[in-house]
Amino acid sequence: MTDFQGLWTISFSSAEESHSGVVVREDIERGGVFVLLDGRVYGGGVSYFFVGKYSQKGPAMEMQVTAIRYNEIVTGIFGNEREIQIDFSGSVAAETMVLHGHVLDNPGKRLDLMAVRRGTPE
């Protein structure tokens, strides 16, 4: 499970929500980091820290992340939610990753994640 291991910088590129059948999409300019190591995910951004797990099969990636709010001063990408479960899936090509995700208990609340690997374990 070494192919995807390392330090990744991440940016959330968009969010999508359905309100009574009307889809609302907004761009997000938030980011942070993920560390992928032995099937585990650790990371954070300005308002949330992330813990979870990932699995890979070839270039395909699946990731389940819990985002936990730690900073009350800066509004997070999830508003004022304290804890959120997000399922992501997508692919890795060389040193970049594109994942599409949704909030576990609200599949209409979607976001895309783009990442660039910045370092690998020695």
DSSP file (Angstrom, degrees, kcal/mol; ACC not computed):
  #  RESIDUE AA STRUCTURE BP1 BP2  ACC     N-H-->O    O-->H-N    N-H-->O    O-->H-N    TCO  KAPPA ALPHA  PHI   PSI    X-CA   Y-CA   Z-CA
    1    1 A M              0   0    0      0, 0.0    37,-0.4     0, 0.0    38,-0.3   0.000 360.0 360.0 360.0  45.3    0.0    0.0    0.0
    2    2 A T    >   +     0   0    0      1,-0.1     3,-1.0     2,-0.1     0, 0.0   0.629 360.0  88.8-103.2 -15.0    2.8    2.4   -0.8
    3    3 A D  T 3  S+     0   0    0      1,-0.3    -1,-0.1    55,-0.0     0, 0.0   0.848 100.4  30.0 -55.9 -40.3    1.8    3.9   -4.1
    4    4 A F  T 3  S+     0   0    0     -3,-0.1    -1,-0.3     2,-0.0    32,-0.2   0.408  90.1 125.2-102.7   1.3   -0.2    6.8   -2.7
    5    5 A Q    <   +     0   0    0     -3,-1.0     2,-0.3    30,-0.1    32,-0.2  -0.259  42.2  63.9 -64.6 147.6    1.7    7.3    0.5
    6    6 A G  E    S-A   36   0A   0     30,-2.5    30,-2.6   114,-0.2     2,-0.5  -0.846  86.3 -44.6 139.9-172.4    3.0   10.8    1.3
    7    7 A L  E     -AB  35 119A   0    112,-2.1   111,-3.7    -2,-0.3   112,-1.2  -0.849  51.9-173.0 -97.6 127.1    2.1   14.4    2.0
    8    8 A W  E     -AB  34 117A   0     26,-3.2    26,-2.6    -2,-0.5     2,-0.4  -0.974  18.9-143.1-123.2 132.3   -0.5   15.9   -0.3
    9    9 A T  E     -AB  33 116A   0    107,-2.5   107,-2.1    -2,-0.4     2,-0.3  -0.795  29.4-160.3 -88.1 140.5   -1.7   19.5   -0.5
   10   10 A I  E     -AB  32 115A   0     22,-2.8    22,-1.9    -2,-0.4     2,-0.4  -0.882  18.3-170.4-125.2 151.6   -5.4   19.6   -1.2
   11   11 A S  E     -AB  31 114A   0    103,-2.4   103,-2.6    -2,-0.3     2,-0.7  -0.993  21.2-136.9-138.6 137.1   -7.9   22.1   -2.5
   12   12 A F  E     -AB  30 113A   0     18,-2.6    18,-0.6    -2,-0.4   101,-0.2  -0.831  22.4-175.4 -91.0 118.4  -11.7   21.8   -2.4
   13   13 A S  E     -     0   0A   0     99,-1.7    15,-0.7    -2,-0.7     2,-0.3   0.759  54.6  -5.7 -94.6 -25.4  -12.8   23.0   -5.8
   14   14 A S  E     -AB  27 112A   0     98,-0.6    98,-1.4    13,-0.2     2,-0.3  -0.995  49.1-150.3-162.6 162.2  -16.6   22.9   -5.7
   15   15 A A  E     -AB  26 111A   0     11,-2.2    11,-2.2    -2,-0.3     2,-0.4  -0.979  10.8-166.2-136.3 150.4  -19.6   22.0   -3.6
   16   16 A E  E     +AB  25 110A   0     94,-2.1    94,-3.5    -2,-0.3     2,-0.4  -0.999   7.2 177.6-141.2 134.7  -23.0   21.0   -4.7
   17   17 A E  E     -A   24   0A   0      7,-2.7     7,-3.4    -2,-0.4     2,-0.5  -0.983  21.5-137.8-136.6 146.6  -26.3   20.7   -2.8
   18   18 A S  E     -A   23   0A   0     -2,-0.4     2,-0.6     5,-0.2     5,-0.2  -0.927  15.9-174.1-107.8 127.0  -29.8   19.8   -3.7
   19   19 A H  E >  S-A   22   0A   0      3,-3.0     3,-2.0    -2,-0.5    -2,-0.0  -0.919  76.4 -34.4-121.0 102.0  -32.6   21.9   -2.2
   20   20 A S  T 3  S-     0   0    0     -2,-0.6    -1,-0.1     1,-0.3     3,-0.1   0.886 126.3 -43.9  52.1  43.0  -36.0   20.5   -3.1
   21   21 A G  T 3  S+     0   0    0      1,-0.2     2,-0.6     0, 0.0    -1,-0.3   0.334 115.3 115.9  88.3  -8.2  -34.7   19.4   -6.5
   22   22 A V  E <   -A   19   0A   0     -3,-2.0    -3,-3.0     2,-0.0     2,-0.5  -0.860  59.1-143.1 -96.8 121.4  -32.9   22.6   -7.2
   23   23 A V  E     -A   18   0A   0     -2,-0.6     2,-0.5    -5,-0.2    -5,-0.2  -0.731  14.3-166.8 -88.5 125.2  -29.1   22.0   -7.4
   24   24 A V  E     -A   17   0A   0     -7,-3.4    -7,-2.7    -2,-0.5     2,-0.4  -0.951   5.7-172.8-112.6 127.0  -27.0   24.8   -6.0
   25   25 A R  E     +A   16   0A   0     -2,-0.5     2,-0.3    -9,-0.2    -9,-0.2  -0.961   4.5 177.9-123.2 137.0  -23.2   24.7   -6.9
   26   26 A E  E     -A   15   0A   0    -11,-2.2   -11,-2.2    -2,-0.4     2,-0.2  -0.992  28.0-120.0-138.1 147.4  -20.6   27.0   -5.4
   27   27 A D  E     -A   14   0A   0     -2,-0.3     2,-0.4   -13,-0.2   -13,-0.2  -0.597  26.3-154.9 -80.8 145.9  -16.8   27.3   -5.8
   28   28 A I  E     -     0   0A   0    -15,-0.7    49,-0.0    -2,-0.2    -2,-0.0  -0.976  13.7-165.4-123.6 136.1  -14.7   26.9   -2.7
   29   29 A E  E     +     0   0A   0     -2,-0.4     2,-0.3   -18,-0.1   -16,-0.1  -0.336  50.5 117.4-115.1  50.8  -11.3   28.3   -2.2
   30   30 A R  E     +A   12   0A   0    -18,-0.6   -18,-2.6    47,-0.0     2,-0.3  -0.836  32.6 161.6-115.0 154.3  -10.3   26.3    0.8
   31   31 A G  E     +A   11   0A   0     -2,-0.3    15,-0.6   -20,-0.2     2,-0.3  -0.827   8.6 155.6-152.1-169.2   -7.4   23.9    1.1
   32   32 A G  E     -AC  10  45A   0    -22,-1.9   -22,-2.8    -2,-0.3     2,-0.3  -0.946  40.0 -70.4 171.3-151.8   -5.2   22.0    3.5
   33   33 A V  E     -AC   9  44A   0     11,-2.4    11,-1.9    -2,-0.3     2,-0.4  -0.968  23.7-162.5-135.9 151.7   -3.0   18.9    3.7
   34   34 A F  E     -AC   8  43A   0    -26,-2.6   -26,-3.2    -2,-0.3     2,-0.5  -0.983   7.1-157.0-124.5 141.7   -3.5   15.1    3.8
   35   35 A V  E     -AC   7  42A   0      7,-3.5     7,-2.0    -2,-0.4     2,-0.5  -0.992  10.9-162.0-114.1 122.1   -0.9   12.6    4.9
   36   36 A L  E     +AC   6  41A   0    -30,-2.6   -30,-2.5    -2,-0.5     2,-0.3  -0.916  21.0 159.6-105.1 123.6   -1.6    9.1    3.5
   37   37 A L  E >   - C   0  40A   0      3,-2.3     3,-1.8    -2,-0.5   -35,-0.1  -0.915  63.6 -23.8-151.7 117.1    0.3    6.4    5.3
   38   38 A D  T 3  S-     0   0    0    -37,-0.4     3,-0.1    -2,-0.3   -36,-0.1   0.857 126.2 -45.5  52.0  44.5   -0.4    2.6    5.5
   39   39 A G  T 3  S+     0   0    0    -38,-0.3    15,-2.0     1,-0.3     2,-0.3   0.456 116.7 110.7  83.4   0.6   -4.1    3.0    4.7
   40   40 A R  E <   -CD  37  53A   0     -3,-1.8    -3,-2.3    13,-0.3     2,-0.4  -0.818  53.7-149.2-110.8 150.5   -4.7    5.9    7.1
   41   41 A V  E     +CD  36  52A   0     11,-2.2    11,-1.8    -2,-0.3     2,-0.3  -0.969  18.8 170.1-118.7 131.1   -5.5    9.5    6.3
   42   42 A Y  E     +CD  35  51A   0     -7,-2.0    -7,-3.5    -2,-0.4     2,-0.3  -0.987  23.6 103.7-134.0 144.9   -4.4   12.4    8.6
   43   43 A G  E     -CD  34  50A   0      7,-1.8     7,-2.5    -2,-0.3     2,-0.3  -0.994  33.3-155.4 173.5-166.6   -4.6   16.1    7.8
   44   44 A G  E     -CD  33  49A   0    -11,-1.9   -11,-2.4     5,-0.3     5,-0.3  -0.978   5.9-151.5 177.7 172.7   -6.3   19.4    8.2
   45   45 A G  E     -C   32   0A   0      3,-3.0   -13,-0.2    -2,-0.3    31,-0.0  -0.595  56.7 -63.6-140.6-158.7   -7.1   22.9    7.0
   46   46 A V  S    S+     0   0    0    -15,-0.6    28,-0.2    -2,-0.2     3,-0.1   0.751 129.9  15.8 -73.4 -24.5   -7.9   26.2    8.6
   47   47 A S  S    S+     0   0    0      1,-0.2    23,-2.5    23,-0.1    24,-1.6   0.638 123.8  41.0-121.2 -23.6  -11.1   25.1   10.3
   48   48 A Y  E     - E   0  69A   0     21,-0.3    -3,-3.0    22,-0.2     2,-0.3  -0.916  57.5-148.3-128.4 150.5  -11.1   21.3   10.3
   49   49 A F  E     -DE  44  68A   0     19,-2.3    19,-2.7    -2,-0.3     2,-0.4  -0.887  23.2-141.6-111.0 156.7   -8.7   18.4   10.9
   50   50 A F  E     +DE  43  67A   0     -7,-2.5    -7,-1.8    -2,-0.3     2,-0.3  -0.932  22.5 170.3-123.8 137.3   -9.2   15.1    9.1
   51   51 A V  E     +DE  42  66A   0     15,-1.8    15,-3.3    -2,-0.4     2,-0.3  -0.985  28.2 102.3-137.4 148.3   -8.8   11.5   10.1
   52   52 A G  E     -DE  41  65A   0    -11,-1.8   -11,-2.2    -2,-0.3     2,-0.3  -0.965  54.2 -84.2 174.0-156.2   -9.8    8.4    8.1
   53   53 A K  E     -DE  40  64A   0     11,-2.2    11,-2.6    -2,-0.3     2,-0.3  -0.953  24.8-162.2-142.3 159.3   -8.8    5.6    5.9
   54   54 A Y  E     - E   0  63A   0    -15,-2.0     2,-0.3    -2,-0.3     9,-0.2  -0.961   1.3-163.1-139.5 158.2   -8.1    5.0    2.2
   55   55 A S  E     - E   0  62A   0      7,-2.6     7,-2.5    -2,-0.3     2,-0.3  -0.972   8.8-158.8-138.3 155.4   -7.8    2.0   -0.1
   56   56 A Q  E     - E   0  61A   0     -2,-0.3     2,-0.3     5,-0.2     5,-0.2  -0.964  16.6-179.2-136.4 150.4   -6.4    1.7   -3.5
   57   57 A K  E >  S- E   0  60A   0      3,-1.9     3,-1.9    -2,-0.3    -2,-0.0  -0.816  73.8 -48.2-147.7 104.9   -6.7   -0.6   -6.5
   58   58 A G  T 3  S-     0   0    0     -2,-0.3    -1,-0.1     1,-0.3   -55,-0.0  -0.500 123.8 -21.5  62.5-133.9   -4.4    0.3   -9.4
   59   59 A P  T 3  S+     0   0    0      0, 0.0    33,-2.4     0, 0.0    -1,-0.3   0.530 116.3 106.0 -82.5  -4.3   -5.0    4.1  -10.0
   60   60 A A  E <   -EF  57  91A   0     -3,-1.9    -3,-1.9    31,-0.2     2,-0.4  -0.535  50.9-168.1 -80.9 141.5   -8.4    4.0   -8.2
   61   61 A M  E     -EF  56  90A   0     29,-2.5    29,-2.1    -2,-0.2     2,-0.4  -0.991  11.2-173.3-130.9 134.9   -8.7    5.5   -4.7
   62   62 A E  E     -EF  55  89A   0     -7,-2.5    -7,-2.6    -2,-0.4     2,-0.4  -0.991  12.6-178.8-123.7 139.1  -11.4    5.3   -2.1
   63   63 A M  E     -EF  54  88A   0     25,-2.3    25,-3.3    -2,-0.4     2,-0.5  -0.999  18.2-164.0-142.2 134.6  -11.3    7.4    1.0
   64   64 A Q  E     -EF  53  87A   0    -11,-2.6   -11,-2.2    -2,-0.4     2,-0.4  -0.984  23.0-179.0-117.9 121.6  -13.5    7.8    4.1
   65   65 A V  E     -EF  52  86A   0     21,-2.8    21,-3.1    -2,-0.5     2,-0.6  -0.947  24.2-151.1-127.2 139.3  -12.7   10.9    6.1
   66   66 A T  E     -EF  51  85A   0    -15,-3.3   -15,-1.8    -2,-0.4     2,-0.6  -0.957  16.1-157.8-103.7 123.5  -14.1   12.4    9.3
   67   67 A A  E     -EF  50  84A   0     17,-3.2    17,-2.4    -2,-0.6     2,-0.5  -0.906   9.7-169.8-102.4 123.0  -13.7   16.2    9.3
   68   68 A I  E     -EF  49  83A   0    -19,-2.7   -19,-2.3    -2,-0.6     2,-0.3  -0.960  20.0-127.7-120.1 125.2  -13.8   17.6   12.9
   69   69 A R  E     +E   48   0A   0     13,-2.9   -21,-0.3    -2,-0.5     3,-0.1  -0.517  37.3 158.5 -74.4 131.2  -14.1   21.3   13.5
   70   70 A Y        +     0   0    0    -23,-2.5     2,-0.6    -2,-0.3   -22,-0.2   0.514  59.1  65.9-123.9 -16.5  -11.4   22.8   15.8
   71   71 A N        +     0   0    0    -24,-1.6    -1,-0.2     3,-0.1     5,-0.1  -0.932  49.3 178.6-116.9 112.1  -11.4   26.5   14.8
   72   72 A E  S    S+     0   0    0     -2,-0.6    -1,-0.1     1,-0.2   -25,-0.1   0.595  74.8  67.5 -84.9 -11.9  -14.6   28.5   15.6
   73   73 A I  S    S+     0   0    0      1,-0.1     2,-0.5     2,-0.1    -1,-0.2   0.914  95.2  53.7 -77.2 -43.8  -13.2   31.8   14.3
   74   74 A V  S    S-     0   0    0    -28,-0.2     2,-0.2     1,-0.0    -3,-0.1  -0.813  89.5-119.7 -99.2 127.6  -13.0   30.9   10.6
   75   75 A T        -     0   0    0     -2,-0.5     5,-0.1     1,-0.1     2,-0.1  -0.445  33.7-138.9 -63.4 130.9  -16.0   29.6    8.8
   76   76 A G  B >   -I   79   0B   0      3,-1.2     3,-1.8    -2,-0.2    -1,-0.1  -0.326  24.6-101.2 -87.7 172.4  -15.3   26.2    7.4
   77   77 A I  T 3  S+     0   0    0      1,-0.3     3,-0.1    -2,-0.1    -1,-0.1   0.678 124.5  51.0 -66.6 -15.7  -16.3   24.7    4.1
   78   78 A F  T >  S-     0   0    0      1,-0.4     3,-1.2     3,-0.1     2,-0.4   0.129 108.9-126.4-106.1  19.1  -19.1   22.9    5.9
   79   79 A G  B <  S-I   76   0B   0     -3,-1.8    -3,-1.2     1,-0.2    -1,-0.4  -0.596  71.2 -24.8  75.7-128.3  -20.5   25.9    7.6
   80   80 A N  T 3  S+     0   0    0     -2,-0.4    -1,-0.2    -5,-0.1   -11,-0.0   0.206  91.3 139.2-107.1  14.4  -20.7   25.4   11.4
   81   81 A E    <   -     0   0    0     -3,-1.2     3,-0.1     1,-0.1    -3,-0.1  -0.337  42.5-153.1 -59.6 138.1  -21.0   21.6   11.4
   82   82 A R  S    S+     0   0    0      1,-0.3   -13,-2.9   -14,-0.1     2,-0.3   0.875  75.9   9.5 -81.3 -40.2  -18.9   20.1   14.2
   83   83 A E  E     -F   68   0A   0    -15,-0.2     2,-0.4   -35,-0.1    -1,-0.3  -0.993  65.9-178.0-147.6 134.8  -18.2   16.7   12.7
   84   84 A I  E     -F   67   0A   0    -17,-2.4   -17,-3.2    -2,-0.3     2,-0.5  -0.996  18.1-145.3-138.0 137.5  -18.8   15.4    9.1
   85   85 A Q  E     -F   66   0A   0     -2,-0.4    19,-3.1   -19,-0.2     2,-0.4  -0.892  23.0-172.7-100.0 129.8  -18.2   12.0    7.5
   86   86 A I  E     -FG  65 103A   0    -21,-3.1   -21,-2.8    -2,-0.5     2,-0.5  -0.986  13.8-155.6-128.5 132.7  -17.2   12.3    3.8
   87   87 A D  E     -FG  64 102A   0     15,-2.3    15,-1.8    -2,-0.4     2,-0.3  -0.926  18.2-175.1-104.2 128.7  -16.8    9.5    1.3
   88   88 A F  E     +FG  63 101A   0    -25,-3.3   -25,-2.3    -2,-0.5     2,-0.3  -0.893   9.1 175.2-119.5 150.9  -14.5   10.1   -1.6
   89   89 A S  E     +FG  62 100A   0     11,-1.9    11,-3.1    -2,-0.3     2,-0.3  -0.978  26.2  99.8-148.7 152.2  -13.6    8.2   -4.7
   90   90 A G  E     -FG  61  99A   0    -29,-2.1   -29,-2.5    -2,-0.3     2,-0.3  -0.947  55.8 -69.8 169.4-148.6  -11.5    8.9   -7.7
   91   91 A S  E     -FG  60  98A   0      7,-1.9     7,-2.2    -2,-0.3     2,-0.4  -0.949  18.6-138.6-143.1 159.7   -8.1    8.3   -9.2
   92   92 A V  E     - G   0  97A   0    -33,-2.4     2,-0.5    -2,-0.3     5,-0.2  -0.966  14.9-174.1-117.2 132.9   -4.4    9.1   -8.9
   93   93 A A  E >   - G   0  96A   0      3,-2.5     3,-1.9    -2,-0.4     2,-0.4  -0.950  62.6 -55.4-129.3 111.0   -2.2    9.9  -11.9
   94   94 A A  T 3  S-     0   0    0     -2,-0.5    -2,-0.0     1,-0.3     0, 0.0  -0.437 124.1 -13.0  58.4-111.7    1.5   10.3  -11.1
   95   95 A E  T 3  S+     0   0    0     -2,-0.4    22,-2.7    -3,-0.1     2,-0.3   0.157 122.0  80.3-108.9  17.8    1.6   13.0   -8.5
   96   96 A T  E <   -GH  93 116A   0     -3,-1.9    -3,-2.5    20,-0.2     2,-0.4  -0.919  54.3-164.6-126.2 153.5   -1.9   14.4   -8.7
   97   97 A M  E     -GH  92 115A   0     18,-2.2    18,-2.5    -2,-0.3     2,-0.4  -0.999   5.1-169.4-137.0 135.8   -5.2   13.1   -7.3
   98   98 A V  E     +GH  91 114A   0     -7,-2.2    -7,-1.9    -2,-0.4     2,-0.4  -0.983  15.8 176.4-126.6 119.3   -8.8   14.0   -8.2
   99   99 A L  E     -GH  90 113A   0     14,-2.8    14,-3.0    -2,-0.4     2,-0.4  -0.940  19.3-151.9-124.4 144.9  -11.5   12.7   -5.9
  100  100 A H  E     +GH  89 112A   0    -11,-3.1   -11,-1.9    -2,-0.4     2,-0.3  -0.958  27.1 176.9-114.6 133.2  -15.3   13.3   -5.9
  101  101 A G  E     -GH  88 111A   0     10,-2.9    10,-1.9    -2,-0.4     2,-0.3  -0.844  21.2-162.7-136.0 168.8  -17.1   13.1   -2.5
  102  102 A H  E     -GH  87 110A   0    -15,-1.8   -15,-2.3    -2,-0.3     2,-0.3  -0.988  37.5 -98.4-147.4 152.4  -20.3   13.5   -0.7
  103  103 A V  E >   -GH  86 106A   0      6,-2.3     3,-1.7     3,-0.7     6,-0.3  -0.567  37.7-129.0 -70.5 130.2  -21.3   13.9    3.0
  104  104 A L  T 3  S+     0   0    0    -19,-3.1    -1,-0.1    -2,-0.3   -18,-0.1   0.861 104.6  35.4 -54.7 -46.6  -22.3   10.5    4.3
  105  105 A D  T 3  S+     0   0    0    -20,-0.3    -1,-0.3     1,-0.2   -19,-0.1   0.361 125.0  44.2 -91.9   7.4  -25.7   11.4    5.7
  106  106 A N  E X   + H   0 103A   0     -3,-1.7     3,-2.6     3,-0.2    -3,-0.7  -0.551  61.8 177.9-147.5  76.2  -26.4   14.0    3.0
  107  107 A P  E 3  S+     0   0A   0      0, 0.0    -3,-0.1     0, 0.0    -1,-0.1   0.703  80.0  65.9 -58.0 -19.6  -25.5   12.6   -0.5
  108  108 A G  E 3  S+     0   0A   0    -90,-0.1     2,-1.0     1,-0.1   -89,-0.0   0.668  83.5  82.5 -74.3 -15.9  -26.8   15.8   -2.1
  109  109 A K  E <   +     0   0A   0     -3,-2.6    -6,-2.3    -6,-0.3     2,-0.3  -0.793  69.2 172.6 -93.3 103.5  -23.9   17.7   -0.4
  110  110 A R  E     +BH  16 102A   0    -94,-3.5   -94,-2.1    -2,-1.0     2,-0.3  -0.746  16.7 177.4-115.1 155.9  -21.0   17.1   -2.8
  111  111 A L  E     -BH  15 101A   0    -10,-1.9   -10,-2.9    -2,-0.3     2,-0.4  -0.983  19.7-136.9-153.3 152.4  -17.5   18.4   -3.1
  112  112 A D  E     -BH  14 100A   0    -98,-1.4   -99,-1.7    -2,-0.3   -98,-0.6  -0.849  15.4-157.9-108.6 145.5  -14.5   17.8   -5.3
  113  113 A L  E     -BH  12  99A   0    -14,-3.0   -14,-2.8    -2,-0.4     2,-0.4  -0.987   6.1-171.2-126.2 129.8  -10.9   17.5   -4.0
  114  114 A M  E     -BH  11  98A   0   -103,-2.6  -103,-2.4    -2,-0.4     2,-0.3  -0.970  13.4-177.7-118.3 138.6   -7.8   18.0   -6.0
  115  115 A A  E     -BH  10  97A   0    -18,-2.5   -18,-2.2    -2,-0.4     2,-0.4  -0.963  19.4-157.0-139.2 152.0   -4.4   17.1   -4.5
  116  116 A V  E     -BH   9  96A   0   -107,-2.1  -107,-2.5    -2,-0.3     2,-0.3  -0.998  27.3-123.0-127.4 129.5   -0.7   17.3   -5.4
  117  117 A R  E     +B    8   0A   0    -22,-2.7  -109,-0.3    -2,-0.4     3,-0.1  -0.570  30.1 175.1 -73.8 129.8    1.8   15.0   -3.8
  118  118 A R  E     +     0   0A   0   -111,-3.7     2,-0.3     1,-0.3  -110,-0.2   0.550  62.4   3.4-111.2 -13.6    4.6   17.1   -2.1
  119  119 A G  E     -B    7   0A   0   -112,-1.2  -112,-2.1  -114,-0.1    -1,-0.3  -0.974  57.0-146.4-167.9 156.6    6.6   14.4   -0.4
  120  120 A T        -     0   0    0     -2,-0.3  -114,-0.2  -114,-0.2     2,-0.0  -0.926  35.1 -95.6-127.8 153.3    6.9   10.7    0.1
  121  121 A P              0   0    0      0, 0.0  -116,-0.0     0, 0.0   -84,-0.0  -0.356 360.0 360.0 -64.5 146.7    8.1    8.6    3.1
  122  122 A E              0   0    0     -2,-0.0     0, 0.0     0, 0.0     0, 0.0   0.446 360.0 360.0 -87.8 360.0   11.7    7.6    2.9
